[in-house]
Amino acid sequence: MTKIYEALIHASRQRPEVHSEIAVTFAHRPTPFSGMEEEMLKLYQAIEARLPGVERKIIQFIGSRLGEGTSTIAREFSLVSAFRIRKNVLLLDADRFNPCHHLFFPHSRNQGWQESVSRGQDIDSAIYRVEDTNLYIGQSSNTSTFTPEIFNSQSLETFWETLRHRFDLTVIDSTPLTKSPDALAIVPRVDGVVLVVEAEKTRWTVVESVKEQITKMGGNIIGIAFNKRRYHIPQFIYKRLK
């Protein structure tokens, strides 16, 4: 394990936990670093099982509402996929209102990937490599201006194809559907969607509504991640029950 990996992974403020291949559960709890890594590896394996035969994947993470920890899960998953599984990974920030990943991986481009698509420019104008690693960051637009025209453009189709040929795994961190329609415009173009839900807070009617919207747009929901789960029994007992 490299010092770069340790420095990047410890920047995370959550420690997710995965419990199954289809319905995935995450929890805030004091666990050793290796435990978090193990759970992210399980999530990777779960996605592999859900998408057999898809060699180069584009996976979209979507929350049903604000504050569900979608960005943290997407970031942790990208880190482990790049450093432990040694895949070439692009973490694409798709939140033009509150982009966050550049705060964890300090760097900048003069424009985001939305501008690159709109102008028909090369992908390298909007992404950057995290030091000498397999992880790349695609920063979001530098403006919150809504540009719906890019989602139906040939330039966007070319952009997706470029991502698929260049990266083993592209992770898209999208805004919640309650905040922006951007995520829905992307779902038909990805291989799978992971819906992030804050356990014990998000109403199931909201989750069902989001699932229905994604499905109607042609999205392929490959799993639901229940984040911030609260444990009502001691952890050592819970582990014995699993």
N, C-alpha and C positions, 0 to 999 in steps of 0.2 A: 504494500500500500504506500503510495507516494505522499510526500508532504503536501503537494498541490491538492491531491484528492482529499486529504484530511482537512485542509484549510477550507476547501469549498463545501464539503459535506457538513461541516460543523457550523456553517453560516445559516443552516436551516433552523427554524424555531419550533418545528413540530417533529414528532417521532411517530410516523404512521405504523399501523399494524394491519396485516392482511390475514383474512381467515378462510377464504374460499376462492375458487377460480371464477365463479360467476358473480356472486354478491360479495364484494370486498369491503372489509371493515377496517377503519383506521381509528386510532385512539391517542389521546394525549396521556402519556405516562412516562415516568422516569425509567428509561431502558438504556442499556449500554449501546454504544455505537453499532456493534455487530448485529444487534437485534433489529435495528432499523434497516440495515443493509439487507439482512435476510428477508425481511418482509417485502422490500422492494424487488428483490429477486423473485419472490413468489408471484408478485404482481406481473412481472415480466413473463414468467412462465405461463400464467393464466391467460395473458393476451396471446401468447404463442399458440396455446391450445385452442383459443377461440378463432384464430385466423390461420388455420393450417394451409400451407402452400403459398402464403403471401410473404415473399422474401424480404422486400423492402416496404416497410409499413409507414403509414401516416395515421397517427392516433390523435384524436381530439378529446381534450378534457373540458367538460362544461359543468358549471354549478347551476343549481336551480334558482339560487338567489345570492346576494352579496354575503360575504363573511363565512363561506363554507370551507375555505382553505384549499380551493382548487389550485391556485398558483403554487402553493407549497408542495402539494402532491405531485404536480407536473414537474416541478424543479427537482425534487428528490428522485423521482423516477428517471429523469434524464441523466442525472449525475451517476446513479448506479449503473444504468445501461451503458454509459460511455466508459466509466472507469473499471467496473467489475466485469461486464460482459464484453467490453472492448468493441462496442459498436460505434460507428460514426454517427453521432446524434446531433440533430438540430432542434433546439428548444425555441419555438416560434411564439413570441408574445403577441397575442391578438387582441389585447385590451388597449384601445386607443385613448381611453379616458384615464386609466390609472395603470400604466405599464410599470412593472416592478422588477423584472429580472435583471435589468441593467444595474440595479442597486446592489445585487449580490455578485455580479461579475462586471466590475467597473470598466467601462469602455464606451465608445459612442460612435455612431455614424451620423452623417449630416441628414439622413433621412431614414424612414422606416420601410419595411417591406411593402406596405400599401403604396407608398410613393413610387417604389421601384416598379411595381406591377403597372401602376397607372401610366408611367412614363416609358414602359417597355424596356427598362434598363436591366443590366446584368444583376444576378442575385448577390454578387459580392459587394454591391453598393449598399446593401442593407444588413448584412450579417457580419459577424466577427468571431474569430476563434478565441477560446478561453486558454490563454497561454499556449503551451505546447502540448495540447491534449486533443482528445477525440470529440470534445464538446464544442458546439457552435451555438451562438445566440443570434436570433433574428429579432431585432427590436421592433416595437410597434411604431405606428405612425407618429411623427413629431407634432401632429395636430389632431385635435379631437373632431375635426370636420368630418361629417359623414360623407363617404364617397361610394354609394351603392353601385355605381356603374362598373367598378372594377370586378364585382362578383359575377358579372355576366360577360366579361371580356375574354377574348382569345389570349390576351396577355396573361390572365390568371391561369388558364389551362396550361399554358407553356411553363408558367412558374411552378405549378404542381408537378409537372413532368420532370422539370429540372431537379426539384427536391428529391423525387423518387429515384432518379438515376445517381444522384450525388451522395445521398445519405442512406444508411441502413435503416434509420429510424428518425422520423420527424414527429415531434411532440408539439401539439398546438394547444396553448393555454388560452381559452376563450373567455369572453365576458359572460356573465349569467344572462339567460334569455330574458329575465325581467329588466335588464339594464340596456340591452342593445340587440338588434336583430342580426348583427354581424355573424354570430355563431351559427344561426340557422342557414345562412347563405353558404357556409362552409361545409356543413354536414354531408351533403351529397357527394362531396369530392374526397372524403377521407375513407380509410379502410374500416375504421371503427370508432365509436364514441364511448367514452367512459363518463358516466353521469356522477357528479360528486354531490352528496347529500349530507347535511349536518344532522347526525343522529340525534333523535329525541327533541329536535327543535323544528325541523322542516316538516310541514304537514304533508301527509302522503297524497292528498288531493293535488298539491302543488307539484309533487314529483310526477304523478300520473299525467298531469297537464303538459309538463315539459317533455315527458317521454312521447306523448301523442304528437306534439309539435315536431319533434325530431323525426319520428317515424313517417309522418306525413310528407316531410321534405326529402324522404328517401334515405335517411340516416340509418346506420347499422349500430344499434346499441349493443355493445359487447360486455357491459358490466356496469354495476352501480357500486360506487365507493361510499360507504357510510363513515364519515369523518367525525372526529371529536366525540367518539363514543364514551359515555360515562360508565364506569364499572361500579356496580353496587355491592360487589363482594371483593374481598382482598385478591390481588393479582395472583398470588401463589396458589390460591384455591381455584381461581378461574382457569389457570393453566392446567391444573390437574383434571379439570372437567372436560377439557378439549379433547 
